Amino acid sequence: MSYQREDATSTEMRHDWLLDRWVIMAPERTSRPDDFERKSVKVVQQVEDCPFCQGHEYETPSALAEYSVAKSSGTWQVRVVPNKFPAVRANAAFVQSASCDLLSDCVMGDGVEMTSEIDLFQKRNLSGGHEVIVESPRHLSSMTQLDREAMYLVFEAYRDRLARWLEHDDAEYAVVFKNVGPDAGASLIHTHSQLIATDVLPTDIARSTARMQLFYEREGECLFCRTIQDEVQLQNRVVECTDDFLVYCPFASRLPSLVTIVPRTHQSQFEMLDGAPLEHLAWLTHRTIRRIEKCFPEAAYNLVIHTSPRFLKGSSIFHWRIELFPRITKIAGFEWGSDCFINPIPPEIAAPRLRHILV
């Protein structure tokens, strides 16, 4: 199949096949006047006040897991603790859902008793867990300050905690995410990530999974496997490509300079990675974050690891991925009112900017 390179200078609408949503690409909006001076908001926090620093372990709940390097003489390098202020907590008896044959069996909001009348105030119990992955005993503000060995330990922790919830505790869904900077939702400077596990699927996850299933039924292959093949051939949205992974800016990116990292061979479960591939991915993510930090100094950003829901592990339809997106624009009235996002930096412009940054 041959392709024409897209024009990245005109306003147009693009369809996000995964979520069945439209995105407006509006590069001319980067030139709009701005009367409001944008100042970076810095959270000032002293080491002596930081609960994540070594020596302050008593300020957090007891560790669920710790990771050390051989030369550290037993000092932890990565520490996993329950979130002190959890969004989701385990009930007395963890709700163990049976494997779902249909997506609707385990979608958030289902599981309530059905009646003959529509209930506008439905609710259900929610069970799961909320953890914090502290990524260094030192008071560092960025993952890019970690060396290669320390970065690998962080990704080992990501893998192990996802496996713990999805393989052993029967959570239906689990996600690792990272908020960096106040605009991205972070409240502490010390580099850390979080994991939330639930016994139901959030609605958007169910929707995207259903779209992957629909694509597979129609095309006979995984949506992301097709995307990887096409993006590698086109090249204009590729940030970095290795033998094992592709880093690219998606065609219908809802946010400017959103980057996706995917394995080039079909893999449904991030938590199955080990050894050299996991080490390679950890350092590739390190490089990608450095690109974002250099391209947008002091910008907040988010990182999300999407792995297969429990009932789809090993599936031919689900392809795990990492999303990284700097918070360089504000979601305003049109986006909230229409659920149609406006992206002022088309991916054909964002990808080369990131690709050409020396890391």
Legacy VTK file of the C-alpha trace (Angstrom):
# vtk DataFile Version 3.0
C-alpha trace
ASCII
DATASET POLYDATA
POINTS 359 float
0.000 0.000 0.000
1.349 3.447 -0.921
0.699 6.639 0.977
0.827 10.354 0.379
2.374 12.548 3.021
-0.273 14.594 4.821
-0.343 18.385 4.779
0.356 19.539 8.337
-0.374 23.211 7.713
-4.121 23.295 7.067
-7.031 22.964 9.470
-8.756 19.594 9.237
-10.627 16.993 11.241
-9.079 13.593 11.856
-10.755 10.438 13.078
-9.295 8.510 16.015
-10.275 4.971 15.095
-9.442 3.554 18.516
-11.878 5.760 20.442
-14.188 6.627 17.511
-13.677 10.343 18.136
-12.781 13.286 15.942
-9.888 15.672 16.579
-9.413 19.100 14.988
-5.895 19.857 13.786
-5.524 23.654 13.839
-1.849 24.645 13.394
-2.778 28.307 12.838
-3.807 28.556 16.506
-0.152 28.538 17.538
-0.005 32.136 16.234
-3.000 33.463 18.180
-2.429 36.443 20.515
-2.072 35.727 24.209
-2.638 38.513 26.751
-1.952 36.214 29.670
1.664 35.769 30.643
2.346 32.111 31.247
4.529 31.466 34.214
5.763 28.040 35.167
4.315 27.005 38.484
6.959 25.384 40.659
6.162 23.353 43.712
8.809 24.130 46.293
9.479 21.264 48.637
12.405 20.773 50.966
14.043 17.379 51.356
13.307 17.382 55.068
9.587 17.660 54.291
9.469 14.948 51.623
7.843 11.650 52.695
9.449 9.772 49.778
13.092 10.477 50.638
15.273 7.851 52.267
15.111 8.196 56.037
11.455 9.284 55.935
9.992 5.830 55.383
8.006 6.203 58.613
5.904 8.899 56.909
4.385 6.405 54.451
2.517 3.129 54.969
4.707 0.023 55.177
6.370 -1.000 51.927
4.654 -3.567 49.702
7.883 -4.165 47.775
11.417 -2.809 47.570
14.042 -3.071 44.819
17.785 -2.659 45.237
20.875 -2.736 43.044
23.698 -5.128 43.820
26.143 -2.378 44.808
23.735 -0.622 47.174
24.374 -2.809 50.247
20.675 -3.363 50.873
19.574 0.269 50.415
16.336 0.417 48.476
16.325 2.062 45.060
12.608 1.695 44.302
9.937 1.434 46.982
6.250 0.550 46.517
3.779 1.659 49.205
-0.009 1.900 49.505
-1.265 5.370 48.635
-1.921 7.235 51.878
-4.927 8.946 50.262
-6.330 6.237 47.968
-8.839 6.854 45.192
-9.647 3.123 45.311
-9.253 0.819 48.275
-9.839 -2.870 48.859
-13.094 -3.833 50.526
-13.077 -6.403 53.317
-13.602 -9.089 50.697
-12.043 -8.226 47.347
-14.678 -8.558 44.630
-13.434 -11.227 42.272
-15.115 -10.925 38.888
-15.407 -13.958 36.668
-13.759 -13.704 33.271
-15.946 -11.596 31.016
-17.229 -13.077 27.779
-18.654 -9.698 26.788
-17.211 -6.290 27.493
-20.497 -5.171 29.010
-20.120 -7.776 31.754
-17.417 -5.803 33.512
-17.822 -2.167 32.482
-17.785 0.459 35.210
-21.374 1.226 36.152
-22.698 -2.263 35.425
-23.280 -4.845 38.104
-26.238 -3.024 39.702
-29.588 -4.671 40.184
-31.829 -4.048 37.172
-35.414 -2.932 37.702
-38.298 -2.113 35.402
-37.609 1.599 35.849
-34.548 3.601 34.853
-32.532 4.511 37.927
-30.803 7.875 37.542
-28.867 7.397 40.767
-27.234 4.009 40.311
-24.210 3.069 42.344
-22.154 -0.024 43.061
-19.313 -1.061 45.303
-15.828 -0.507 43.867
-12.890 -2.549 45.027
-9.231 -2.577 44.120
-6.076 -0.809 45.180
-4.023 2.365 44.850
-0.239 2.257 45.164
2.690 4.667 44.881
5.958 3.635 43.223
8.746 5.800 44.667
11.426 5.790 41.988
14.486 6.914 43.928
15.603 7.264 47.552
17.127 10.628 46.542
15.106 13.806 46.150
15.031 13.796 42.318
12.408 15.586 40.287
12.649 13.623 37.029
13.148 10.065 35.823
15.786 11.433 33.477
18.047 11.879 36.512
18.111 8.099 36.975
20.855 5.960 35.467
20.157 2.948 33.272
20.213 0.404 36.113
17.869 2.465 38.284
15.496 3.002 35.355
15.323 -0.755 34.818
14.381 -1.290 38.477
11.518 1.200 38.097
10.161 -0.740 35.124
10.607 -3.997 37.037
8.387 -2.517 39.743
5.797 -1.439 37.152
5.762 -4.950 35.705
5.603 -6.761 39.036
2.829 -4.621 40.516
0.667 -4.910 37.393
1.216 -8.679 37.424
0.334 -8.833 41.116
-3.064 -7.229 40.569
-3.969 -8.764 37.208
-2.571 -12.253 37.754
-2.949 -12.867 41.475
-5.674 -10.592 42.842
-8.069 -10.860 39.909
-8.485 -7.155 39.282
-10.240 -6.634 35.968
-8.208 -3.535 35.161
-4.950 -1.977 36.342
-3.021 1.024 35.098
0.347 2.587 35.933
0.465 6.337 35.478
2.855 9.181 36.203
1.956 12.818 36.852
4.829 15.307 36.631
4.215 18.929 37.534
1.155 20.684 39.024
-0.590 21.006 35.637
-0.406 17.221 35.266
-1.886 16.549 38.705
1.274 16.042 40.761
1.343 17.188 44.372
4.905 16.097 45.235
8.151 16.836 43.392
9.961 13.593 44.284
9.872 11.352 41.201
7.168 8.715 41.577
4.390 6.925 39.726
1.087 5.400 40.793
-0.945 2.285 40.120
-4.708 1.955 40.389
-6.470 -1.406 40.093
-10.249 -1.904 39.957
-12.663 -4.804 39.751
-14.440 -3.162 36.792
-13.407 -1.603 33.485
-13.627 2.180 33.130
-16.011 3.071 30.310
-13.370 4.530 27.958
-11.191 1.437 28.353
-14.152 -0.768 27.511
-14.930 1.407 24.486
-11.380 1.291 23.135
-11.167 -2.454 23.751
-14.433 -2.971 21.887
-13.039 -0.936 18.979
-9.911 -3.154 18.915
-12.172 -6.196 18.824
-14.248 -4.700 15.998
-11.121 -3.920 13.951
-9.846 -7.471 14.424
-13.177 -8.955 13.343
-13.269 -6.785 10.212
-9.593 -6.818 9.209
-8.288 -10.054 10.696
-5.385 -8.345 12.480
-4.616 -6.188 15.485
-5.350 -2.459 15.123
-1.942 -1.480 16.507
-0.052 -4.053 14.441
-1.577 -2.435 11.335
-0.819 1.048 12.674
2.824 0.148 13.360
3.273 -1.229 9.847
1.745 1.892 8.279
3.620 4.381 10.478
6.976 2.710 9.791
6.289 2.926 6.067
5.145 6.562 6.217
7.908 7.724 8.629
6.526 11.286 9.002
5.113 10.674 12.505
7.968 8.474 13.768
10.067 9.829 16.646
12.307 6.784 17.074
12.234 3.236 15.754
14.268 0.295 17.068
14.177 -3.419 16.311
11.726 -3.983 19.160
9.762 -0.760 19.677
8.236 2.156 17.792
7.908 5.684 19.218
5.494 7.837 17.222
2.960 10.679 17.400
-0.479 9.235 16.553
-2.344 10.463 13.460
-5.308 11.825 15.459
-3.463 12.941 18.607
-5.892 14.707 20.919
-3.071 16.606 22.625
-0.045 18.327 21.054
3.152 16.238 21.002
1.430 13.175 22.426
3.805 10.235 21.979
3.010 6.516 21.935
5.543 3.725 22.521
4.517 0.259 21.284
6.227 -3.114 20.792
6.632 -3.866 17.090
5.562 -7.491 17.563
2.122 -8.260 18.955
2.093 -8.312 22.764
-1.010 -7.851 24.874
0.538 -7.716 28.358
3.200 -5.256 29.473
3.639 -7.329 32.627
5.063 -10.241 30.599
8.198 -8.262 29.655
11.494 -9.370 31.168
15.228 -9.129 30.744
16.668 -7.320 27.724
13.330 -6.162 26.212
12.282 -4.587 29.522
15.677 -2.918 29.924
15.493 -1.652 26.329
11.993 -0.243 26.892
13.010 1.433 30.156
15.881 3.280 28.476
13.808 4.118 25.388
11.209 5.692 27.675
14.025 7.561 29.441
15.153 8.913 26.043
11.617 9.896 25.067
11.058 11.806 28.313
14.371 13.607 27.725
13.118 14.635 24.290
9.931 16.048 25.801
11.808 17.845 28.582
14.229 19.421 26.108
11.499 20.390 23.646
9.222 21.820 26.366
11.405 22.874 29.326
9.577 22.821 32.678
6.349 21.599 31.049
4.216 19.202 33.070
3.552 15.811 31.503
1.749 12.525 32.054
2.774 8.946 31.350
0.291 6.051 31.158
0.937 2.330 30.655
-2.007 0.612 28.978
-1.900 -3.150 29.457
-4.533 -5.749 28.718
-7.516 -6.094 31.072
-7.396 -9.401 32.900
-10.056 -11.114 30.798
-8.154 -10.299 27.575
-4.644 -11.372 28.613
-2.919 -13.170 25.764
-5.512 -11.778 23.366
-4.929 -11.202 19.666
-6.915 -7.957 19.764
-5.202 -5.985 22.555
-1.747 -4.414 22.076
-0.100 -2.838 25.143
1.329 0.662 24.821
2.770 3.617 26.726
1.425 7.130 26.195
3.392 10.280 27.067
1.940 13.750 26.667
3.205 17.177 27.765
0.596 19.541 29.189
1.319 22.539 26.977
-2.256 23.562 26.123
-5.403 24.047 28.183
-8.620 22.124 27.635
-11.184 24.877 27.125
-14.924 25.336 26.595
-15.196 23.818 23.130
-13.451 20.614 24.204
-15.559 20.251 27.343
-18.753 21.045 25.458
-18.187 18.851 22.414
-15.648 16.193 23.503
-13.846 17.158 20.263
-10.299 18.313 20.996
-8.349 21.001 19.138
-4.673 20.168 18.597
-2.525 23.149 17.510
0.560 21.006 16.737
-0.191 18.286 14.147
1.788 15.083 14.701
3.644 15.578 11.402
5.154 18.716 12.976
5.525 17.348 16.530
7.349 14.133 15.568
10.261 15.743 13.663
10.748 18.295 16.442
11.099 15.523 18.995
13.101 13.258 16.664
15.781 15.863 15.950
16.463 16.641 19.607
19.796 15.233 20.742
19.400 12.905 23.717
LINES 1 360
359 0 1 2 3 4 5 6 7 8 9 10 11 12 13 14 15 16 17 18 19 20 21 22 23 24 25 26 27 28 29 30 31 32 33 34 35 36 37 38 39 40 41 42 43 44 45 46 47 48 49 50 51 52 53 54 55 56 57 58 59 60 61 62 63 64 65 66 67 68 69 70 71 72 73 74 75 76 77 78 79 80 81 82 83 84 85 86 87 88 89 90 91 92 93 94 95 96 97 98 99 100 101 102 103 104 105 106 107 108 109 110 111 112 113 114 115 116 117 118 119 120 121 122 123 124 125 126 127 128 129 130 131 132 133 134 135 136 137 138 139 140 141 142 143 144 145 146 147 148 149 150 151 152 153 154 155 156 157 158 159 160 161 162 163 164 165 166 167 168 169 170 171 172 173 174 175 176 177 178 179 180 181 182 183 184 185 186 187 188 189 190 191 192 193 194 195 196 197 198 199 200 201 202 203 204 205 206 207 208 209 210 211 212 213 214 215 216 217 218 219 220 221 222 223 224 225 226 227 228 229 230 231 232 233 234 235 236 237 238 239 240 241 242 243 244 245 246 247 248 249 250 251 252 253 254 255 256 257 258 259 260 261 262 263 264 265 266 267 268 269 270 271 272 273 274 275 276 277 278 279 280 281 282 283 284 285 286 287 288 289 290 291 292 293 294 295 296 297 298 299 300 301 302 303 304 305 306 307 308 309 310 311 312 313 314 315 316 317 318 319 320 321 322 323 324 325 326 327 328 329 330 331 332 333 334 335 336 337 338 339 340 341 342 343 344 345 346 347 348 349 350 351 352 353 354 355 356 357 358
